[in-house]
Amino acid sequence: MSTKETAGLDRSQAPTDADLPAPTPTAAEGDAGAVAGGRAGRDLLLVLGMHRSGTSALTGVLGKLGVTLGEELLPPTSDNPKGYFENARVVAAQETLFAAFHRPWHDPRPLPPNWRESAAADEARVALVPLLRDMFADADADADAAVAAVKDPRSSRVVPLWLDVAAQAGARPSALLMVRHPNEVAGSLHKRDGLSRSRAHLLWMTYLLEAERASRELPRAFVSYEALLADWRIEMDRMRKRLGVALLATTAVAEEIDGFLDVSLRNNQAERGGKPVSPFEPLALELYGLALHCAADPAGNRADEGFDAITAKLARVAAGYLDAPLRLEDELQRQALDQSRVDMSLQIAALRELWRPALPARMPGACRLYYRETSTPFNESRSLFADPVLMEDGQHVVFELPEGAKVEHLRIDPDDAPGAFAIWSLSIGGKVVEDLADRVNAMNEFALPVTSHRGGIRFAALGEDPHFELDVRGLEWSHTDGPSQVEVRFRAETVLSEIAGYLKDSGQEIEHAQRDLGERQRRLTECVELLEQRLSKFGESAIGISNDVSLMEAATRSFHVALGEEIQNRRTEHDRLQASLAHAREELQATHAQNEAVIAELESMREQQGVLLSWAQRRSLGYWWRRLRGRH
């Protein structure tokens, strides 16, 4: 077996298909005997189980092991930060199907008789078959070994529909039944959706029993949520043997799954013992024990009679609940929803009223500051009053803390009446708290977005106790002796103040832009003046060079008239010219970029001068004496 970065589902090694013993098919698996040797083709894994049962964790592990989930997955939310791993097209199709039956996901009543032959079921099949084919087309370049999975808790109640879809898509379905303690599921549903624990227990049993009954003819495996979190490798290896699908992981993938299965996200854990929290709890615990037995049974034996017995008991117990209590809970939920809508409308109306300018304007009330240590609460004995000072852009208030006071937390009440407030800055001991927004840990009542470039915080309070709290631990002034001042700059906002603030901010931005433009123009003027100065120096240097050339030409003509005297004069002129050229070269070095052409001309003159000197040196007095006497 290759050891190339393969970390299988066992902690020590990664078994291949050949390494695993062939599972022994049971009588109920009859036509699914191909599982024994590891099946080739398109495998569809149906992840079944009630909401909040851990189906997201199981499907996430499958996805990381290479099982195709599709591309259009629902995004994570605060309720499920790791992700739901539900295909949006599957969710949309099944929501439409259940809406046609007037059965929301939290309705435990049976689906209508013959629902499988309904027009709504036909529409669901029309939507799901192409989706499944697309998933298998994207699953692997080798379509003979493609494995896909679908997860939506509603699938637990419509497994026969998925059998039809799998048959039309040419896939072999298998079932994974997720099992979690019913009290944990009930607690999570009560916290997230406000469901009673009676309804949550009934829903948990309904989903699990319907999924178990409809999947008896399929290769399947029960998976314990607790066992999955404890050691996912063992659970996946056991599931692989039961279903005969290939699920291998590299070392990198195994480490990714270890980080994905975060035990800290298991916020609801069942308490052992104690009184039942609902009349369905004893039967739910009996069903939970039976499902765990099936999950742990290495032989994979069926427990059909046990599930049928619990189903019969549940039918008798649920008959009374599905009558009046269920309708009463639905009515209470509708009333709670209506009340929340009314409350929201009132809050929106009140917030709108806060922004309406009062005519005449109300004078601001006194500001108040509370201070405390971490171990003590806010109280009246540690509070200060101060009147705000009206300024052009808002209000300014200063509190003076008592000498020697140890302050770790502050609460500031900018007014004693409802309103919307923008807190722009807060200074303690003369130092501005730069991370004001990060230090605020409470506001009363609504946090508002910050729209000004000045930053700070904004909030609105409909009651007569607007305030915000902040943690000031770690600031230098916290443990120093002597009194310290707390300064707050803020504004009680209205529509007019919002408009005025916007206009003022816009004016300041225009002023900044104008100053920036003036500075750019000043720099441009300086650059132009400097360029003109350099051009002027260049012109003067050029004139001096031109004069030097004229003198050289005159010296050359004189040289032809009187050789002896000219030689001496030429040498003198040469020395002077060299000094002049050296001086000109020093001038040209400062403006090299502007007078390259002049430098090139000087180089040419220097070459000519060298030629003349060389020529003059070669012609001695003897040479000219012979020329005068007619000799060479």
N, C-alpha and C positions, 0 to 999 in steps of 0.2 A: 504494500500500500504506500502510495506516495506521501511524503511528509512536507510537500511544498506548502507552506502557510495554510494548511487545511486544519481547521479546528472543528470537528464535527459536533454532533449534538451530545456526545459524551465529553466530560471534562478532559479526558486523557487523549482521545483520538477521534477521528472522524470516520465512521463506518460508511462503506459504500453499499450499493444495492446487493452486491454479492456477499458482503459481510453479515447482513442481517438474516436471521432465520426466517423462513417463510411462515407467516401466521397461519394457524389452522382454521379454516372457515367453519363457521357454525351452521346449523341447519337453516337458520333464518337468513343466512347470507347466500343460500342456494345459487342464484344466477350471478352473484358477485364473486364467484370463485377465482376470477382472474387476479384478485388481490394477492393471492398467495405467492405469485412469482414476481410481483412488481409490475404494474400495468403500464403499457405504452399507450399514448393517445392524449386526448384532452381530458384533464381531471378538473372538476369543479368542486371546490370545497365550500359548503354552506355553513357559515358560522352562525349558530343559533343560540338564543338565550335572551332573557329579559333585559331591558334597559338597566344600566348601572351594574351589570353582572360581570364585567371584565371582558366583554367581547371586543372592545377597542384595543385592550392590551394584547389579546390573542391575535387579532388581525394585524396589528402593528408588527408583531414578531414574524408572522407569516410573510408580510411584505418585505421585511429586511432579509428574509431567507430566500427571496427571489420569486415568491408567488405574486402573480399579476393581480393588482387591485383596480386597474384602470387609471386614467389620468385625471378625471374630474372628481377629485375627492373633496369632501366638505372641509372647510378650514377649521383649525383648532379654536376653542373658546375658553373662557375662564373656567367653565365647568369641566372641560376636558382639554387641558393645555397641551397634552402630548398629541392630540388629534383623534378624530373619530374613525378615520379610515373607511368611511362610507362613500360609495360612489353616488354622486349627486343625481345621476340618471336613474339609478335603482331607487333611491329615496323618493324622487318625484313620481315615478311610476307606481310605487306602493302606496304613497300618500293619496294619489288619485283613486286607486283601487279601494282603499279603506274608506275614503270619503263617499264613494258611491254606495257603500254598505252602511253609511252613517255610523261608523265605528272608529272613533279616534283611538290612538294607541293606548290610552289609559282606560278604555272600556273593556271590562272583562267578560262581557256577554258573548255567547257563541256567534260565529259568523252565520249569515243566513243559509238555510239549506240549499244545496245545489249551487253554491256560489262559484264553484269551479267551471260551471257551464254558462255563467252569466256573460253579458256583453262587456261588463267592466273587466272581467278576467281575460277576455279575448283582447281587449285593448292593452292590458298589461303585457300579455305575451307578445303582441306586435311591437311594443316598445322595448322589451327585455331581450328578445332573441337577437336582434342586430347588435345590441350592446355586448352581449356575451360573445358573439362572433368577432367583434372588434377587439375585445380583450384578448381572445386567443390569437388573433392575428398579430397583436403586439407582444404577446407573451414571450416568444422565442423564435429565432430564425428556424429552429427545428420544431415544427408544429407537432411532431409526434411525441414530444415530451413536455407539452405546455401544461402549466398548472395555474389556475385562476381561483380567486376566492371572492365571494360577495358577503357583505355584512350589513344588515339592517335588522334590528330586533323584530320588526314586523314580519320578517321572513319566517319566523318561528311558527306563525299561525297560518301561513300559506305555502308550506313545503310542497304540497301536490302541484301548485302552480310552477314551482321551480323544477320539478321533475319533468313537466311538459316543456319548459324552456330549454332544459339541458338536452332533452331528446331531439328537439328541433335544431339545436346548435351542434349536435354531434358530440356531446360531452358526457362523461361518466360522473354522476354526482356522488359525493360523500358528505357526511354530516359531522360537524364538531359541535357538541352540546356543552356550552359553558355553564359552569355551576359555581355559584357563590352563596355564602350564607344568606338566607332570606332576610334576616334581621339587618344585615349590612345593606342589602338592596333597599329594604323598606326605609331605613334611616336616610339613605342617600336621596331616594325619591321624595321623602317628606321634606328634606332640606331644599332640594332643587325645585320641586313642582308643587309642594304643599299637599301632596296626597296623604290621606290617612293611612296608617299602618295596616289597617284591615284591607283596604283596597290594594295596597302595595303587595301584601302577602298573597292575595287572591290572584293578582296579575302575574306575580312570579310563578305561581303554580300553574296557571293557565298557559303561559308561554312555554314552560318547560314540558308539561304533559302533552300539549298538542304537538310540539316538535318531536318528542320521543315517540309518540304513536305514529306519526307520519313518516318517520325515518327508519322504521324497523326493518325494512327490506333493503336498506342501504348499508354499505360499509360505514361505520361511524365510530366515534370515540367521545367519551365524556372527559372533559378537562376541568380540573379544579383550579379556580382562580388563586387560591392560597398556595397550591402546589406550583402553579406557574410562576408566581413571584419568588417562591423559595428556590426552585431550580428548574429553569425553563428548558435546559438541555435534556433532562430526564423526561419531561413531559413531551417535548417534541420528538424524542427518540421513540417513546412509547406510541405516540400518535402515528408516527411514520410506519411502525410495524403493523399497526391496526389497519391503516388505509393503503399501505403499499405505495406511497408517493415519495419522490426523491426530494429531500430537504437537507442540504448540506450548507455549512457556513464556513467562510474563511475566518482566520483569527481576527481580522479587522471587523468583520460583521458580528462575530460573537461578542467582541468588546463593545460594539455599538449597541447591541441588544442588552448587555449588562447595564449600560447607562440609561437605556430607554425604559426598562422596567424599574421605575423609581418607587420603592416601597413607601416613601413618604407621602405619595399621592393617595394612599389608601386611607382616606380621612375617616371612614366609618367602619369601625370594627365591632363585631357582635360581642355583647357581654354574656358570659356564661352564667346560667342559673337565673334566678329572679322570676317574677311573675310574668305571664304572657302579656305581650303588648297588644294583641288582637286575638279574636276568637279563632283565627285561621293559623295562628303560630304553631300549635302542636302538630297539626297535619303538615304544615310547611316544613317543620324540622324533620318529620318522618320521611318526607319526600327528599329532603336534602341528604339525609343519611343513606337512603337507597341510591341516590345518584353518585355520592362519593364512593359507595361500594363498587358500583359499576366502573367508576374512573380508576380505582385502584386494583381491580381484578386483572391479573396478568393474562388470564385465559380469555378475557373479553366475553364472558358468559352473559347471556341475556337475563333480564329480570322482568319479563313481560307481565307475569302474573302480579308481581308486586306493584308495578305501575298501574295496572288495571284496577287493582284493589283501592289504591289511593284515589284514582279518578272517580270511582264509585262513591267513596266517602266524601270527596269534594263536592260532587253533584248534590248530595243531600245537605251538606253544611251550607253551600252557597245559594241554595234555592231561596231561603228567606232573605239573604242579603241582597240578591239581585232584584228583589221586589222594592220594598219601601226604602231601606237604607241607602241603596245606590242612587235612587232618584233624589233622595234628600241631599246626599253629598253633591250630586250634580247641581242641584238648585243652589246650595250654599256656595259652590265654586262660581256659579254664574253671578250670584249676588256680590261675591268678593271681587270678581272681575269688573262688574259694573261700578262698584264703589271705588275701586282703584282708578277707573276712568274718570269718575266724578272728581276724585281728589286731585288727579293730574290736571283736569280742566281748571279747578279752583286755584291750584298753584300757579298755572300759567297766567290766569287772569290777575292774580295777586302780583306776580312778577311784572306784568305789564303796568299795573297801577304804580309800582314803585318808581318807574321811569317817567311817570307823568309829572311835569313841574308843578309845584304848589304855588299858588298865587293868593296872598303874598307868601313869600318863602318862609318856612319855619326856621327859627334860629336853632342851630345845632345844640344838642344836649351835652352835658358834661361827659368827658371820656373817663374810663376807668381802667386801671391796670392791676392785675393780680400776679403775685410771684410766689414761688414755692420751690422746695427741694423735691427730688424724685420720690422720696419715701413719704411725703406728706401731700394731702390734697389741697386744692385751692380753698381759701376761706376768707371771711370778711376781715379778719385780723391782719391779714397780709394783703392789703389792697390800698390803692392810692387813687385820688380824684384829681383831675386837672381840666381846666377849661381850654378848649382849642382856640387858636388864633386864626382868624380868617385871613387868607393870603390870596394873591391873584389867581393862583392855579389850584386852590383847595384849602386845606386846613393843616395847621401845624400844632402839635401838642407835645409838651415836655413833662415827664415825670421824674422826680428825684427820689431814687431808692435810699432807704435808710443806711446809715454807715454800718459796715460790717455785715450786712445782710448777705446770706448765701443764696444765690439765685441760680436755679437750673432749668426752670420752666416759667414761661410767661403766658398770661392770658390778657388780651387787650380788647376792650369794648369801645369801639369808636363812637357809639351813640347809644341812647336808651330808647330808640324808636325804630320801627321797621325801615329798611332801606337797602340800597345796593351801594357797596363801598369798594373803592379801589385804593389799596395800600401800596404806595409807591416806594417808600423807603423807611427803614428802621435803623436807628443808630443807638449804640449802647456805649457809654463812656467816650463819646466823640468818634467812635469807629462805626462805619456803615457795615451792617450785616449783609455781605455780598450774596450769600446763599439763602436769602430769606425764604424763597418758595420751597426749597428743599427742607428747611427746618420746620415749616408749618405742618403740624400733625392733626389738626382738627379745625373745622369751620362750622359755623352755624348760620345758615342751614344749607345753602346751595353754593357750590363752587362755580365760578363763572370764568370763561376764557379771558386771557389777557390780550387786549387789542392794542395797547400803547407800546411804543418802542422803549418806554421807560421801564417796562417789566413790572416786577412786584407781584401782587396777588389781587384777585377780585372775588367777591362773594356777595350773596344777597340773603337777607333774613326777613321772613314774613312776620315773625314775632317781635316782641319788644326786647329782645336780648341778643342783638348781633355781636358776635365776638369771634376771635380766632386764637388758637393756641400754638405755641412754638417751643421747640427744645433749643436752649441756648448753652447746653453743656459744651465744653471745649473752647469757648471764647476766652480770651485773656483776662477780661475784666471780672470773670465769674468769682474768683477767689482772692481778689485784691481788697485791701482795706480802703476805707473812705467812701463817701457817697458817690454814686454814679447816676448819670442822667440817661433816661430812655426817651429818645425823640422819635416821633412818628409823623410822617407826612402822608396825608390821605385825602380823599375827596368823596363826599356823598353824591352819587351819580344820579342824573336825570337825563331825559332826552336832550335838553338844552346843553347840559354839561358835556354829554357825549359829543354833540355837534361842535361845541366850542373847543373841546379837547382835540377833536379831529382837525379842525381848522388851525389850531395853534401848532399841532404837530406838523401839519403840512407846511405852515409858514416857516417853522424852524428848518424843515428840510430844504425849503427854497433858499433860506438865508445861508445854510451850509453850502448849497450848490453855488450860490453867487460868490461866497468867499473863496471857494475852491477855484472858480473860474477866474476871479481877480488875481489870485496867486499864480495861476498858470500864465495869465497875460503878463504879469510882472517878470516872471522868469524868462518868457519869450523875448520881452524888450531887452533884458540884460544880455541875452545871447546875441541879439542883433547888434547891440552896441559893441560888444566884444569882437564880433566879426568885423565890424567897420574899422575898429582900431587896428586889428591885425592886417587888414587890407591896406590901410594907410602906411603902416610900417613897410609892407612889401613894396609899395610904390616908391618910397624913398630909397630903399635898397636898390631897386632897379635903376633909378636915375644915377646913383653913385657908380654902379657898374658900367653904365653907358659912358660916363665921363672917363672912366679908367680905360675903356677900349679906345676912345679917341686919342688919349695920351699915348697909348701903345702904338697906334698907327703913325702918329707924328714922330715918335722915336725911331720907328722902323725906316721912315723916309730919310731922317737925318743920318741914319746909319749908312745909307748908300752914298751920301755926299762926303762924309769924312769918317773913314773907317776907324782910325785910331781913337779919335775923340768920342766917336759914337759908342765904341765898345765900352769905354769907361762910363759914359752917360747911361748906356743900356743897363750896365750892372747896377748903377745907383737906382735907376728907374725900376729895375727888377726887384730890388730889395723893398722899395716903397710899395710896389704893387703887391708883393707877397704879404706885407703887413696889412695893406688894405683888404686883400682877399681874406686874410685870416679874420679880420674884424667883420667883414661881410658874412663869412661862414658862421661866426658866433650868432649874428643876428638871424641868419636863415634857419639855424637849428631850432629856435623857439617857434618858428612858423613853418615847419617842414611840410605839413599837410597842405598849406596853401601855395607854396612856391616851388614845387618840384621841377617845374619847367625852368625856373631860373637856375637852380642848382645844376641841371643838365647843361645849361649854357655855360656856366662857369667851368665845368669840367672840360667842355670843348675848348674854351679859351686857354685853360691850363695846358692842354695838349699842344695847342699852337705855340704857346710860349716856349714849351720844352723843345719843340722842333727848331724854333729860332735860336735858342741858346745853344742847342747842339750844333746847329749849322755855324753859328758864330765861333764856337770853340774849335771847330775843325779848320776854320780859315785863319792861319797864322800870318804874321808880318812877312815871313819869307814867301808865303804863297802869293801875297799881293805884290811884293817886290818883283817876283818873277813875272807876274802878269803885266806890270808896268813896263818891263824891259822886253816884253814880247816872248817870254818863255813860260812854259808850263812846268 
